[in-house]
Amino acid sequence: MKLVKVVRSTSKGKKWDAHFEGDGRKFKTSFGDVNYQDYTQTNGDKKAKEMREQYRARHKKDLKTGDATRAGYLSLKILWGDSTSRAENIKQYKKQYNF
């Protein structure tokens, strides 16, 4: 499986679409609620880091699926990753999951 691109979402209420391909198929996963600010939209100050830790604690259960192409993984790793840079978080996501 390969992450091809992450682009603005065409799905109502979602921020981003992640496009994947591999195993003879292509698909997209929409993620990120447009009604909420995520870590990549902050300056990374102390309050933002606290918000990130709270989000991660609430959504850690999303990783139990074991499927890194699901919206829960994508939000947790890309929108609430270690960096306020979405591009850096995508790079780390690809590296971690061999996409």
BADOTI-466392 format. One line per 10 residues: number of its first residue (from 0); their letters; for each residue x, y, z of N, C-alpha, C, O. Coordinates in nm, 4 decimals. Layout:
BEGIN
NUM = a = X:Y:Z:X:Y:Z:X:Y:Z:X:Y:Z; ...
% end
This chain:
BEGIN
0 = mklvkvvrst = 0.0844:-0.1178:0.0000:0.0000:0.0000:0.0000:0.0886:0.1237:0.0000:0.1947:0.1255:0.0625; 0.0442:0.2264:-0.0705:0.1208:0.3496:-0.0818:0.0283:0.4697:-0.0641:-0.0798:0.4748:-0.1227; 0.0714:0.5663:0.0170:0.0000:0.6932:0.0272:0.0455:0.7783:-0.0895:0.1625:0.8159:-0.0974; -0.0461:0.8092:-0.1803:-0.0136:0.8839:-0.3015:-0.0128:1.0342:-0.2751:0.0802:1.1048:-0.3142; -0.1172:1.0818:-0.2084:-0.1253:1.2261:-0.1821:-0.2281:1.2530:-0.0735:-0.3154:1.1708:-0.0453; -0.2150:1.3705:-0.0136:-0.3138:1.4221:0.0814:-0.3546:1.5586:0.0283:-0.2715:1.6484:0.0149; -0.4841:1.5737:-0.0022:-0.5357:1.6973:-0.0621:-0.6613:1.7428:0.0117:-0.7227:1.6659:0.0857; -0.6983:1.8685:-0.0095:-0.8226:1.9199:0.0488:-0.9377:1.8260:0.0131:-0.9473:1.7765:-0.0992; -1.0236:1.8033:0.1103:-1.1302:1.7056:0.0914:-1.2431:1.7568:0.0026:-1.2754:1.8755:0.0003; -1.3005:1.6635:-0.0690:-1.4210:1.6901:-0.1474:-1.5444:1.6429:-0.0707:-1.6571:1.6624:-0.1160
10 = skgkkwdahf = -1.5231:1.5810:0.0451:-1.6335:1.5306:0.1276:-1.6820:1.6395:0.2228:-1.6021:1.7080:0.2865; -1.8105:1.6539:0.2311:-1.8693:1.7563:0.3166:-1.8291:1.7320:0.4625:-1.8410:1.6208:0.5140; -1.7814:1.8381:0.5277:-1.7485:1.8306:0.6688:-1.6098:1.7775:0.7000:-1.5724:1.7701:0.8170; -1.5316:1.7399:0.5980:-1.3974:1.6860:0.6191:-1.2924:1.7814:0.5637:-1.3171:1.8527:0.4664; -1.1738:1.7823:0.6271:-1.0657:1.8718:0.5855:-0.9807:1.8142:0.4734:-0.9457:1.8854:0.3793; -0.9473:1.6864:0.4825:-0.8468:1.6267:0.3934:-0.8915:1.4917:0.3394:-0.9702:1.4207:0.4021; -0.8401:1.4579:0.2225:-0.8560:1.3254:0.1621:-0.7173:1.2663:0.1429:-0.6300:1.3284:0.0821; -0.6980:1.1471:0.1946:-0.5737:1.0738:0.1733:-0.6009:0.9710:0.0641:-0.6921:0.8894:0.0767; -0.5221:0.9748:-0.0429:-0.5394:0.8830:-0.1555:-0.4333:0.7730:-0.1458:-0.3135:0.7998:-0.1370; -0.4811:0.6496:-0.1476:-0.3944:0.5330:-0.1378:-0.4070:0.4485:-0.2638:-0.5099:0.4504:-0.3315
20 = egdgrkfkts = -0.3011:0.3746:-0.2942:-0.3096:0.2743:-0.4001:-0.2154:0.1593:-0.3671:-0.1136:0.1754:-0.2999; -0.2534:0.0453:-0.4165:-0.1734:-0.0749:-0.3953:-0.2621:-0.1974:-0.4019:-0.3842:-0.1867:-0.3904; -0.2023:-0.3124:-0.4201:-0.2767:-0.4377:-0.4303:-0.3841:-0.4310:-0.5384:-0.4898:-0.4929:-0.5258; -0.3565:-0.3556:-0.6447:-0.4498:-0.3469:-0.7563:-0.5720:-0.2609:-0.7315:-0.6697:-0.2704:-0.8059; -0.5693:-0.1776:-0.6294:-0.6851:-0.0923:-0.6040:-0.6424:0.0467:-0.5605:-0.5305:0.0679:-0.5137; -0.7353:0.1418:-0.5774:-0.7148:0.2801:-0.5348:-0.8343:0.3178:-0.4478:-0.9475:0.2783:-0.4756; -0.8080:0.3938:-0.3435:-0.9166:0.4422:-0.2593:-0.8729:0.5665:-0.1847:-0.7542:0.5983:-0.1775; -0.9705:0.6358:-0.1295:-0.9399:0.7555:-0.0503:-1.0070:0.7422:0.0852:-1.1094:0.6756:0.1002; -0.9462:0.8077:0.1833:-1.0031:0.8163:0.3165:-1.0121:0.9644:0.3518:-0.9120:1.0360:0.3479; -1.1307:1.0094:0.3857:-1.1512:1.1479:0.4263:-1.1339:1.1560:0.5773:-1.1792:1.0681:0.6506
30 = fgdvnyqdyt = -1.0679:1.2627:0.6234:-1.0450:1.2755:0.7666:-1.0344:1.4219:0.8079:-1.0117:1.5099:0.7249; -1.0512:1.4460:0.9373:-1.0415:1.5807:0.9926:-1.1736:1.6544:0.9836:-1.2231:1.6793:0.8737; -1.2307:1.6892:1.0960:-1.3576:1.7606:1.1009:-1.3333:1.9100:1.0799:-1.2538:1.9708:1.1516; -1.4011:1.9685:0.9826:-1.3825:2.1106:0.9516:-1.4271:2.2020:1.0651:-1.3888:2.3189:1.0687; -1.5059:2.1514:1.1557:-1.5584:2.2330:1.2652:-1.4618:2.2460:1.3832:-1.4910:2.3172:1.4793; -1.3479:2.1783:1.3766:-1.2542:2.1806:1.4879:-1.1139:2.2162:1.4418:-1.0699:2.1760:1.3340; -1.0448:2.2922:1.5252:-0.9051:2.3258:1.4996:-0.8195:2.2055:1.5380:-0.8457:2.1403:1.6391; -0.7180:2.1760:1.4583:-0.6255:2.0681:1.4911:-0.4877:2.1266:1.5196:-0.4672:2.2473:1.5062; -0.3943:2.0425:1.5584:-0.2615:2.0878:1.6008:-0.1854:2.1576:1.4882:-0.1060:2.2478:1.5148; -0.2080:2.1180:1.3645:-0.1368:2.1807:1.2522:-0.1857:2.3227:1.2259:-0.1243:2.3965:1.1489
40 = qtngdkkake = -0.2948:2.3606:1.2889:-0.3486:2.4954:1.2720:-0.3112:2.5856:1.3892:-0.3643:2.6959:1.4022; -0.2212:2.5400:1.4733:-0.1789:2.6170:1.5905:-0.0340:2.6589:1.5759:0.0332:2.6233:1.4790; 0.0130:2.7344:1.6728:0.1536:2.7747:1.6720:0.2397:2.6839:1.7597:0.3592:2.7085:1.7763; 0.1793:2.5795:1.8157:0.2554:2.4833:1.8951:0.2878:2.5306:2.0354:0.3770:2.4762:2.1006; 0.2155:2.6321:2.0827:0.2421:2.6823:2.2175:0.1961:2.5809:2.3236:0.1450:2.4738:2.2905; 0.2147:2.6157:2.4483:0.1839:2.5238:2.5588:0.0380:2.4785:2.5564:0.0094:2.3605:2.5765; -0.0544:2.5716:2.5319:-0.1966:2.5373:2.5280:-0.2255:2.4396:2.4134:-0.3024:2.3450:2.4301; -0.1641:2.4628:2.2985:-0.1841:2.3738:2.1838:-0.1300:2.2341:2.2133:-0.1919:2.1344:2.1761; -0.0160:2.2267:2.2792:0.0413:2.0964:2.3147:-0.0484:2.0222:2.4128:-0.0611:1.9001:2.4047; -0.1101:2.0941:2.5046:-0.2045:2.0327:2.5981:-0.3262:1.9794:2.5222:-0.3734:1.8692:2.5502
50 = mreqyrarhk = -0.3771:2.0576:2.4258:-0.4894:2.0127:2.3430:-0.4515:1.8853:2.2680:-0.5308:1.7916:2.2588; -0.3278:1.8830:2.2138:-0.2808:1.7658:2.1399:-0.2766:1.6432:2.2301:-0.3216:1.5359:2.1899; -0.2240:1.6569:2.3495:-0.2160:1.5436:2.4422:-0.3543:1.4943:2.4813:-0.3758:1.3738:2.4940; -0.4484:1.5863:2.5007:-0.5857:1.5465:2.5328:-0.6497:1.4723:2.4162:-0.7177:1.3716:2.4359; -0.6279:1.5223:2.2943:-0.6817:1.4557:2.1749:-0.6236:1.3153:2.1632:-0.6971:1.2189:2.1414; -0.4934:1.3040:2.1774:-0.4269:1.1740:2.1660:-0.4790:1.0759:2.2705:-0.4999:0.9585:2.2400; -0.5000:1.1224:2.3921:-0.5514:1.0350:2.4980:-0.6925:0.9860:2.4645:-0.7242:0.8686:2.4832; -0.7770:1.0774:2.4147:-0.9148:1.0403:2.3799:-0.9219:0.9444:2.2624:-1.0096:0.8581:2.2578; -0.8303:0.9587:2.1674:-0.8401:0.8839:2.0421:-0.7383:0.7706:2.0285:-0.7258:0.7120:1.9209; -0.6673:0.7398:2.1333:-0.5714:0.6299:2.1291:-0.6401:0.4989:2.0889:-0.5792:0.4120:2.0264
60 = kdlktgdatr = -0.7660:0.4868:2.1256:-0.8440:0.3673:2.0923:-0.8557:0.3462:1.9411:-0.8742:0.2333:1.8957; -0.8450:0.4545:1.8628:-0.8559:0.4432:1.7167:-0.7444:0.3577:1.6568:-0.7600:0.3040:1.5471; -0.6333:0.3447:1.7270:-0.5205:0.2665:1.6772:-0.5422:0.1164:1.6932:-0.4677:0.0369:1.6358; -0.6423:0.0770:1.7696:-0.6682:-0.0655:1.7938:-0.7091:-0.1401:1.6676:-0.6990:-0.2627:1.6619; -0.7551:-0.0675:1.5668:-0.7975:-0.1330:1.4424:-0.6785:-0.1942:1.3689:-0.6938:-0.2917:1.2953; -0.5598:-0.1366:1.3891:-0.4417:-0.1858:1.3188:-0.4372:-0.1468:1.1717:-0.3480:-0.1912:1.0993; -0.5305:-0.0656:1.1264:-0.5383:-0.0249:0.9863:-0.4994:0.1224:0.9732:-0.5796:0.2112:1.0022; -0.3769:0.1474:0.9298:-0.3239:0.2837:0.9217:-0.3855:0.3670:0.8100:-0.3504:0.4840:0.7950; -0.4762:0.3102:0.7315:-0.5435:0.3865:0.6260:-0.6773:0.4431:0.6738:-0.7451:0.5123:0.5979; -0.7155:0.4155:0.7956:-0.8431:0.4632:0.8494:-0.8319:0.6077:0.8981:-0.7231:0.6551:0.9308
70 = agylslkilw = -0.9438:0.6753:0.9024:-0.9483:0.8166:0.9384:-0.8905:0.8438:1.0771:-0.8236:0.9452:1.0972; -0.9154:0.7553:1.1718:-0.8636:0.7746:1.3066:-0.7123:0.7798:1.3101:-0.6546:0.8642:1.3787; -0.6474:0.6903:1.2369:-0.5019:0.6917:1.2259:-0.4536:0.8201:1.1607:-0.3625:0.8863:1.2104; -0.5153:0.8539:1.0498:-0.4724:0.9713:0.9743:-0.4839:1.0990:1.0571:-0.3925:1.1815:1.0571; -0.5940:1.1153:1.1264:-0.6100:1.2337:1.2109:-0.5070:1.2361:1.3222:-0.4428:1.3382:1.3466; -0.4917:1.1245:1.3886:-0.3991:1.1171:1.5014:-0.2558:1.1434:1.4584:-0.1835:1.2157:1.5269; -0.2139:1.0869:1.3477:-0.0744:1.0961:1.3045:-0.0440:1.2213:1.2219:0.0666:1.2746:1.2303; -0.1396:1.2687:1.1428:-0.1125:1.3823:1.0541:-0.1604:1.5145:1.1138:-0.0863:1.6129:1.1128; -0.2819:1.5181:1.1652:-0.3343:1.6439:1.2182:-0.2921:1.6703:1.3630:-0.2855:1.7851:1.4067; -0.2641:1.5642:1.4352:-0.2261:1.5762:1.5758:-0.0893:1.5130:1.6010:-0.0624:1.4649:1.7111
80 = gdstsraeni = -0.0044:1.5131:1.5008:0.1301:1.4554:1.5112:0.2230:1.5399:1.5957:0.1796:1.6341:1.6622; 0.3504:1.5062:1.5929:0.4498:1.5736:1.6765:0.4807:1.7155:1.6304:0.5305:1.7963:1.7088; 0.4522:1.7462:1.5063:0.4856:1.8766:1.4495:0.3594:1.9564:1.4169:0.2529:1.8989:1.3947; 0.3720:2.0877:1.4143:0.2607:2.1709:1.3668:0.2612:2.1777:1.2141:0.1715:2.2366:1.1538; 0.3621:2.1174:1.1521:0.3711:2.1117:1.0063:0.3031:1.9843:0.9554:0.3473:1.8733:0.9847; 0.1962:2.0018:0.8795:0.1264:1.8871:0.8223:0.2193:1.8085:0.7302:0.2159:1.6855:0.7298; 0.3012:1.8773:0.6530:0.3942:1.8102:0.5615:0.4924:1.7217:0.6386:0.5207:1.6094:0.5970; 0.5436:1.7716:0.7492:0.6358:1.6922:0.8311:0.5642:1.5710:0.8907:0.6207:1.4617:0.8955; 0.4420:1.5896:0.9355:0.3661:1.4781:0.9918:0.3347:1.3722:0.8866:0.3356:1.2528:0.9163; 0.3068:1.4160:0.7637:0.2837:1.3201:0.6545:0.4111:1.2410:0.6286:0.4064:1.1192:0.6111
90 = kqykkqynf = 0.5229:1.3086:0.6263:0.6522:1.2425:0.6051:0.6765:1.1370:0.7134:0.7180:1.0253:0.6826; 0.6512:1.1714:0.8386:0.6707:1.0777:0.9486:0.5714:0.9613:0.9413:0.6074:0.8473:0.9707; 0.4479:0.9892:0.9027:0.3451:0.8867:0.8864:0.3878:0.7844:0.7802:0.3795:0.6635:0.8015; 0.4334:0.8359:0.6660:0.4783:0.7476:0.5580:0.5942:0.6588:0.6036:0.5988:0.5395:0.5734; 0.6868:0.7192:0.6763:0.8033:0.6451:0.7248:0.7610:0.5374:0.8264:0.8064:0.4232:0.8190; 0.6752:0.5744:0.9196:0.6335:0.4823:1.0254:0.5574:0.3620:0.9698:0.5763:0.2498:1.0170; 0.4722:0.3841:0.8707:0.3883:0.2775:0.8178:0.4325:0.2256:0.6806:0.3585:0.1531:0.6141; 0.5525:0.2631:0.6397:0.6092:0.2168:0.5123:0.5176:0.2430:0.3928:0.5004:0.1568:0.3065; 0.4598:0.3616:0.3888:0.3753:0.4004:0.2770:0.4581:0.4796:0.1780:0.4065:0.5229:0.0749
% end
